[in-house]
């Protein structure tokens, strides 16, 4: 199997929030953008945590009634990240081993630069393994 780098698959349009953003605002933005996670970054774009759909299940279960809660109260702080030069094969194994649906892609200088999701991996595999029977190639 040919292996490629994460940079070719990652989404570079990453939704980020500050640790003091309200979970209600993060949830609204995630719904509007149809995304499954928000990366929590500090003022220099360094990763502090990640807030996912799974976290929102916990929020709903624990908070009755809703209040104005900051993202930092629920984000996962020990975030596993990758670099744009990591291999897709390694990332797929990591995501399967840990049950991750999203892995933030970081750069030592720029901070968060992208997001690799299971959807990105699925799209890559569906195109890679497709026979050359597309639009007159037969």
N, CA, C and O of each residue as an XYZ file, in Angstrom:
552
protein
N       0.836     -1.178      0.000
C       0.000      0.000      0.000
C       0.883      1.244      0.000
O       1.789      1.376      0.823
N       0.608      2.149     -0.929
C       1.338      3.411     -0.997
C       0.939      4.269      0.196
O      -0.237      4.339      0.553
N       1.914      4.913      0.804
C       1.613      5.774      1.921
C       1.911      7.214      1.533
O       2.875      7.489      0.819
N       1.084      8.120      2.005
C       1.267      9.532      1.724
C       1.324     10.290      3.042
O       1.099      9.714      4.106
N       1.619     11.559      2.971
C       1.695     12.372      4.167
C       0.333     12.961      4.526
O      -0.513     13.180      3.659
N       0.140     13.208      5.798
C      -1.089     13.771      6.334
C      -1.447     15.093      5.649
O      -2.626     15.391      5.454
N      -0.447     15.875      5.290
C      -0.693     17.186      4.678
C      -1.590     17.100      3.448
O      -2.306     18.055      3.147
N      -1.567     15.982      2.736
C      -2.391     15.834      1.534
C      -3.859     15.591      1.855
O      -4.714     15.805      0.996
N      -4.169     15.152      3.059
C      -5.549     14.795      3.403
C      -6.203     15.723      4.411
O      -7.428     15.846      4.439
N      -5.405     16.370      5.231
C      -5.982     17.147      6.327
C      -6.814     18.310      5.817
O      -6.576     18.837      4.731
N      -7.786     18.696      6.613
C      -8.558     19.901      6.349
C      -7.792     21.055      6.976
O      -7.480     21.014      8.167
N      -7.490     22.069      6.206
C      -6.739     23.192      6.766
C      -7.659     24.285      7.303
O      -7.190     25.240      7.922
N      -8.939     24.155      7.074
C      -9.915     25.097      7.583
C     -10.396     24.574      8.938
O     -11.391     23.854      9.017
N      -9.680     24.942     10.001
C      -9.939     24.410     11.331
C     -10.710     25.432     12.158
O     -10.342     26.606     12.207
N     -11.776     24.980     12.804
C     -12.521     25.853     13.694
C     -11.828     25.837     15.050
O     -11.665     24.778     15.658
N     -11.420     27.014     15.524
C     -10.741     27.119     16.809
C     -11.524     28.035     17.735
O     -12.246     28.929     17.293
N     -11.363     27.790     19.033
C     -11.960     28.627     20.067
C     -10.922     28.845     21.159
O      -9.953     28.096     21.281
N     -11.148     29.885     21.943
C     -10.277     30.122     23.095
C     -10.807     29.311     24.276
O     -11.972     28.913     24.278
N      -9.961     29.061     25.282
C     -10.412     28.283     26.439
C     -11.575     28.921     27.191
O     -12.327     28.221     27.868
N     -11.734     30.245     27.084
C     -12.825     30.900     27.800
C     -14.075     31.108     26.948
O     -15.032     31.735     27.404
N     -14.082     30.594     25.721
C     -15.297     30.634     24.894
C     -16.385     29.820     25.587
O     -16.084     28.858     26.294
N     -17.619     30.192     25.394
C     -18.720     29.462     26.015
C     -19.064     28.221     25.198
O     -19.056     28.261     23.968
N     -19.364     27.127     25.876
C     -19.694     25.882     25.175
C     -20.927     26.068     24.291
O     -21.032     25.450     23.231
N     -21.846     26.907     24.721
C     -23.033     27.168     23.922
C     -22.661     27.793     22.579
O     -23.228     27.438     21.546
N     -21.699     28.731     22.598
C     -21.250     29.375     21.362
C     -20.488     28.392     20.475
O     -20.658     28.388     19.256
N     -19.648     27.558     21.092
C     -18.903     26.550     20.324
C     -19.860     25.565     19.668
O     -19.669     25.188     18.512
N     -20.885     25.149     20.397
C     -21.869     24.202     19.851
C     -22.606     24.811     18.669
O     -22.813     24.145     17.655
N     -22.997     26.053     18.791
C     -23.707     26.733     17.704
C     -22.823     26.801     16.456
O     -23.275     26.499     15.352
N     -21.580     27.193     16.636
C     -20.660     27.293     15.498
C     -20.404     25.926     14.868
O     -20.343     25.811     13.644
N     -20.254     24.893     15.692
C     -20.019     23.554     15.157
C     -21.214     23.090     14.326
O     -21.032     22.458     13.285
N     -22.427     23.395     14.771
C     -23.615     23.044     13.996
C     -23.676     23.840     12.695
O     -23.979     23.286     11.638
N     -23.390     25.130     12.774
C     -23.436     25.980     11.578
C     -22.421     25.540     10.527
O     -22.697     25.604      9.329
N     -21.242     25.092     10.975
C     -20.178     24.690     10.054
C     -20.197     23.194      9.751
O     -19.379     22.707      8.971
N     -21.131     22.463     10.369
C     -21.248     21.016     10.186
C     -19.923     20.301     10.455
O     -19.438     19.525      9.632
N     -19.350     20.585     11.634
C     -18.083     19.980     12.035
C     -18.254     19.245     13.356
O     -19.173     19.537     14.121
N     -17.376     18.301     13.619
C     -17.496     17.467     14.803
C     -16.572     17.811     15.939
O     -16.601     17.157     16.982
N     -15.728     18.854     15.757
C     -14.830     19.217     16.837
C     -14.369     20.657     16.688
O     -14.391     21.236     15.602
N     -13.951     21.213     17.814
C     -13.350     22.543     17.842
C     -12.019     22.418     18.566
O     -11.946     21.827     19.643
N     -10.976     22.968     17.981
C      -9.667     22.934     18.611
C      -9.557     24.162     19.513
O      -9.824     25.285     19.084
N      -9.162     23.937     20.759
C      -9.018     25.022     21.721
C      -7.571     25.489     21.678
O      -6.652     24.708     21.923
N      -7.370     26.788     21.362
C      -6.027     27.347     21.219
C      -5.871     28.593     22.081
O      -6.842     29.270     22.417
N      -4.621     28.872     22.426
C      -4.338     30.109     23.153
C      -4.099     31.241     22.166
O      -4.278     31.070     20.960
N      -3.693     32.405     22.683
C      -3.541     33.567     21.811
C      -2.444     33.418     20.762
O      -2.439     34.163     19.783
N      -1.513     32.476     20.937
C      -0.469     32.253     19.927
C      -0.788     31.066     19.015
O       0.085     30.597     18.285
N      -2.030     30.576     19.052
C      -2.506     29.461     18.238
C      -1.907     28.116     18.656
O      -1.925     27.155     17.887
N      -1.378     28.059     19.877
C      -0.879     26.787     20.412
C      -2.069     26.011     20.973
O      -2.968     26.586     21.586
N      -2.058     24.716     20.756
C      -3.192     23.893     21.154
C      -3.255     23.721     22.676
O      -2.257     23.407     23.325
N      -4.439     23.932     23.217
C      -4.696     23.742     24.653
C      -5.581     22.526     24.886
O      -5.505     21.881     25.932
N      -6.424     22.219     23.897
C      -7.362     21.124     24.066
C      -8.209     20.942     22.827
O      -7.995     21.599     21.809
N      -9.174     20.042     22.923
C     -10.114     19.803     21.826
C     -11.482     19.537     22.431
O     -11.596     18.872     23.460
N     -12.506     20.054     21.794
C     -13.880     19.863     22.234
C     -14.599     19.122     21.112
O     -14.646     19.605     19.981
N     -15.159     17.954     21.416
C     -15.764     17.110     20.386
C     -17.242     16.858     20.673
O     -17.761     17.229     21.725
N     -17.894     16.230     19.726
C     -19.284     15.846     19.913
C     -19.469     14.966     21.136
O     -20.492     15.056     21.815
N     -18.511     14.130     21.421
C     -18.573     13.274     22.609
C     -18.590     14.120     23.883
O     -19.291     13.798     24.843
N     -17.817     15.198     23.880
C     -17.818     16.096     25.039
C     -19.199     16.719     25.241
O     -19.631     16.919     26.376
N     -19.891     17.025     24.138
C     -21.212     17.632     24.259
C     -22.240     16.653     24.818
O     -23.187     17.073     25.483
N     -22.072     15.378     24.566
C     -22.952     14.384     25.191
C     -22.787     14.466     26.702
O     -23.770     14.433     27.441
N     -21.552     14.573     27.156
C     -21.274     14.685     28.591
C     -21.838     15.991     29.151
O     -22.392     16.005     30.251
N     -21.702     17.076     28.410
C     -22.219     18.373     28.860
C     -23.726     18.311     29.067
O     -24.238     18.758     30.094
N     -24.424     17.762     28.097
C     -25.880     17.673     28.196
C     -26.281     16.788     29.368
O     -27.225     17.101     30.094
N     -25.570     15.696     29.550
C     -25.903     14.782     30.643
C     -25.655     15.404     32.011
O     -26.390     15.124     32.957
N     -24.624     16.250     32.129
C     -24.244     16.798     33.429
C     -24.893     18.130     33.764
O     -25.062     18.442     34.943
N     -25.256     18.914     32.782
C     -25.722     20.279     33.041
C     -27.228     20.416     32.876
O     -27.750     20.359     31.762
N     -27.919     20.598     33.995
C     -29.353     20.839     33.984
C     -29.639     21.880     35.045
O     -29.379     21.580     36.210
N     -30.131     23.035     34.778
C     -30.320     23.607     33.444
C     -29.005     24.124     32.867
O     -27.973     24.133     33.539
N     -29.065     24.545     31.631
C     -27.866     25.063     30.973
C     -27.377     26.315     31.687
O     -28.161     27.091     32.234
N     -26.095     26.486     31.666
C     -25.519     27.722     32.182
C     -24.438     28.193     31.218
O     -24.189     27.547     30.200
N     -23.821     29.267     31.519
C     -22.801     29.839     30.639
C     -21.449     29.267     31.044
O     -20.724     29.862     31.840
N     -21.125     28.124     30.497
C     -19.939     27.371     30.873
C     -18.822     27.563     29.859
O     -19.064     27.456     28.657
N     -17.600     27.843     30.315
C     -16.492     27.981     29.364
C     -16.057     26.623     28.813
O     -16.189     25.593     29.474
N     -15.547     26.650     27.610
C     -15.055     25.455     26.931
C     -14.015     24.725     27.789
O     -13.974     23.495     27.808
N     -13.190     25.477     28.487
C     -12.114     24.872     29.278
C     -12.633     23.900     30.345
O     -11.878     23.049     30.815
N     -13.886     24.012     30.725
C     -14.452     23.102     31.721
C     -14.680     21.703     31.163
O     -14.775     20.743     31.927
N     -14.770     21.573     29.837
C     -15.101     20.280     29.229
C     -14.107     19.758     28.200
O     -14.161     18.584     27.835
N     -13.213     20.599     27.732
C     -12.297     20.170     26.673
C     -11.379     19.053     27.160
O     -11.086     18.953     28.351
N     -10.938     18.229     26.243
C      -9.914     17.237     26.517
C      -8.580     17.951     26.457
O      -8.255     18.575     25.446
N      -7.799     17.867     27.530
C      -6.550     18.628     27.592
C      -5.352     17.872     27.040
O      -4.476     18.495     26.440
N      -5.275     16.587     27.210
C      -4.133     15.811     26.722
C      -4.399     15.392     25.281
O      -4.740     14.241     25.010
N      -4.242     16.336     24.368
C      -4.601     16.118     22.978
C      -3.455     15.433     22.233
O      -2.308     15.879     22.285
N      -3.782     14.359     21.549
C      -2.825     13.705     20.665
C      -2.863     14.462     19.348
O      -3.928     14.634     18.756
N      -1.710     14.911     18.891
C      -1.619     15.675     17.657
C      -0.686     14.968     16.685
O      -0.038     13.979     17.028
N      -0.631     15.491     15.479
C       0.269     14.957     14.452
C       0.855     16.132     13.687
O       0.408     17.271     13.828
N       1.858     15.839     12.881
C       2.427     16.864     12.009
C       2.001     16.568     10.574
O       1.572     15.457     10.262
N       2.121     17.550      9.724
C       1.736     17.398      8.320
C       2.612     16.371      7.610
O       2.225     15.860      6.560
N       3.781     16.059      8.159
C       4.681     15.096      7.532
C       4.486     13.660      8.030
O       5.167     12.754      7.550
N       3.581     13.435      8.971
C       3.313     12.072      9.429
C       2.630     11.290      8.310
O       1.929     11.866      7.477
N       2.837      9.997      8.299
C       2.232      9.183      7.246
C       0.763      8.896      7.560
O       0.369      8.757      8.718
N      -0.017      8.816      6.515
C      -1.444      8.537      6.659
C      -1.654      7.155      7.278
O      -2.558      6.967      8.091
N      -0.833      6.209      6.899
C      -0.939      4.856      7.448
C      -0.772      4.884      8.972
O      -1.554      4.263      9.692
N       0.242      5.599      9.460
C       0.458      5.706     10.904
C      -0.709      6.398     11.592
O      -1.120      6.008     12.684
N      -1.234      7.423     10.945
C      -2.353      8.154     11.532
C      -3.611      7.295     11.586
O      -4.357      7.348     12.564
N      -3.848      6.513     10.553
C      -5.015      5.631     10.554
C      -4.915      4.627     11.705
O      -5.897      4.380     12.405
N      -3.744      4.060     11.894
C      -3.552      3.121     13.002
C      -3.758      3.795     14.349
O      -4.394      3.225     15.235
N      -3.230      4.995     14.512
C      -3.386      5.735     15.755
C      -4.854      6.021     16.036
O      -5.318      5.862     17.165
N      -5.580      6.442     15.011
C      -6.991      6.777     15.189
C      -7.804      5.543     15.539
O      -8.711      5.614     16.369
N      -7.495      4.421     14.921
C      -8.203      3.169     15.235
C      -7.866      2.718     16.651
O      -8.755      2.364     17.425
N      -6.569      2.732     16.987
C      -6.132      2.274     18.310
C      -6.761      3.065     19.445
O      -7.077      2.500     20.493
N      -6.949      4.380     19.249
C      -7.467      5.236     20.313
C      -8.944      5.601     20.152
O      -9.520      6.248     21.026
N      -9.557      5.190     19.043
C     -10.958      5.517     18.809
C     -11.184      6.986     18.481
O     -12.266      7.518     18.730
N     -10.163      7.651     17.921
C     -10.281      9.070     17.581
C     -11.022      9.244     16.267
O     -10.880      8.440     15.346
N     -11.814     10.303     16.193
C     -12.461     10.693     14.944
C     -11.791     11.907     14.326
O     -11.964     12.188     13.140
N     -11.016     12.634     15.147
C     -10.322     13.843     14.705
C      -8.942     13.899     15.347
O      -8.788     13.577     16.525
N      -7.944     14.305     14.577
C      -6.611     14.544     15.122
C      -6.132     15.902     14.607
O      -5.988     16.089     13.399
N      -5.883     16.857     15.521
C      -5.358     18.155     15.085
C      -3.942     18.008     14.526
O      -3.129     17.240     15.041
N      -3.668     18.764     13.460
C      -2.346     18.771     12.845
C      -1.672     20.080     13.257
O      -2.216     21.164     13.049
N      -0.485     19.961     13.843
C       0.206     21.130     14.365
C       1.587     21.284     13.738
O       2.203     20.331     13.263
N       2.038     22.533     13.763
C       3.362     22.897     13.284
C       4.064     23.596     14.443
O       3.447     24.383     15.161
N       5.357     23.310     14.629
C       6.086     23.899     15.747
C       6.068     25.426     15.727
O       6.087     26.059     16.783
N       6.031     26.017     14.547
C       6.066     27.470     14.420
C       4.677     28.087     14.375
O       4.418     29.085     15.047
N       3.772     27.494     13.580
C       2.464     28.096     13.333
C       1.361     27.624     14.285
O       0.272     28.196     14.287
N       1.618     26.615     15.073
C       0.572     26.074     15.942
C      -0.345     25.155     15.151
O       0.128     24.355     14.344
N      -1.646     25.260     15.372
C      -2.615     24.403     14.690
C      -2.729     24.828     13.229
O      -2.993     25.992     12.929
N      -2.525     23.863     12.320
C      -2.596     24.164     10.885
C      -3.635     23.330     10.152
O      -3.914     23.586      8.981
N      -4.210     22.341     10.816
C      -5.193     21.505     10.131
C      -5.825     20.493     11.050
O      -5.552     20.441     12.250
N      -6.688     19.682     10.444
C      -7.395     18.630     11.175
C      -7.511     17.425     10.249
O      -7.903     17.570      9.091
N      -7.178     16.258     10.740
C      -7.372     15.021      9.993
C      -8.533     14.284     10.641
O      -8.539     14.062     11.852
N      -9.514     13.906      9.830
C     -10.689     13.216     10.368
C     -10.849     11.845      9.717
O     -10.219     11.540      8.705
N     -11.690     11.047     10.311
C     -11.980      9.744      9.716
C     -12.639      9.930      8.349
O     -12.484      9.084      7.468
N     -13.364     11.018      8.167
C     -13.957     11.312      6.861
C     -12.874     11.556      5.820
O     -12.999     11.098      4.685
N     -11.806     12.275      6.189
C     -10.685     12.501      5.270
C     -10.049     11.174      4.858
O      -9.743     10.962      3.684
N      -9.854     10.288      5.829
C      -9.243      8.983      5.530
C     -10.153      8.138      4.645
O      -9.685      7.485      3.712
N     -11.439      8.151      4.935
C     -12.392      7.382      4.132
C     -12.436      7.882      2.703
O     -12.453      7.084      1.766
N     -12.456      9.201      2.525
C     -12.474      9.783      1.181
C     -11.212      9.405      0.414
O     -11.283      9.072     -0.769
N     -10.074      9.452      1.069
C      -8.812      9.082      0.432
C      -8.844      7.616     -0.025
O      -8.482      7.309     -1.161
N      -9.272      6.730      0.851
C      -9.301      5.311      0.505
C     -10.296      5.015     -0.610
O     -10.026      4.170     -1.464
N     -11.429      5.685     -0.619
C     -12.422      5.424     -1.663
C     -11.912      5.867     -3.029
O     -12.204      5.219     -4.035
N     -11.162      6.952     -3.079
C     -10.597      7.410     -4.359
C      -9.396      6.572     -4.766
O      -9.222      6.256     -5.944
N      -8.569      6.212     -3.793
C      -7.344      5.470     -4.081
C      -7.642      4.078     -4.613
O      -6.962      3.608     -5.526
N      -8.632      3.423     -4.066
C      -8.916      2.041     -4.435
C      -9.920      1.906     -5.569
O     -10.264      0.789     -5.955
N     -10.397      3.027     -6.112
C     -11.390      2.989     -7.176
C     -10.713      2.585     -8.485
O      -9.672      3.142     -8.834
N     -11.281      1.634     -9.207
C     -10.730      1.262    -10.510
C     -10.867      2.421    -11.502
O     -11.674      3.327    -11.296
N     -10.093      2.388    -12.552
C     -10.113      3.455    -13.562
C     -11.292      3.312    -14.507
O     -11.115      3.303    -15.725
N     -12.489      3.200    -13.961
C     -13.704      3.071    -14.765
C     -14.534      4.336    -14.703
O     -15.756      4.288    -14.841
N     -13.889      5.455    -14.500
C     -14.603      6.715    -14.337
C     -14.676      7.452    -15.656
O     -13.654      7.649    -16.314
N     -15.874      7.865    -16.052
C     -16.140      8.743    -17.210
C     -15.292      8.426    -18.425
O     -14.442      9.226    -18.817
N     -15.513      7.288    -19.013
C     -14.884      6.966    -20.288
C     -13.486      6.401    -20.199
O     -12.832      6.249    -21.231
N     -12.993      6.081    -19.004
C     -11.648      5.508    -18.879
C     -11.627      4.003    -19.138
O     -10.570      3.379    -19.048
N     -12.778      3.409    -19.457
C     -12.827      1.963    -19.687
C     -12.477      1.589    -21.090
O     -12.475      0.407    -21.432
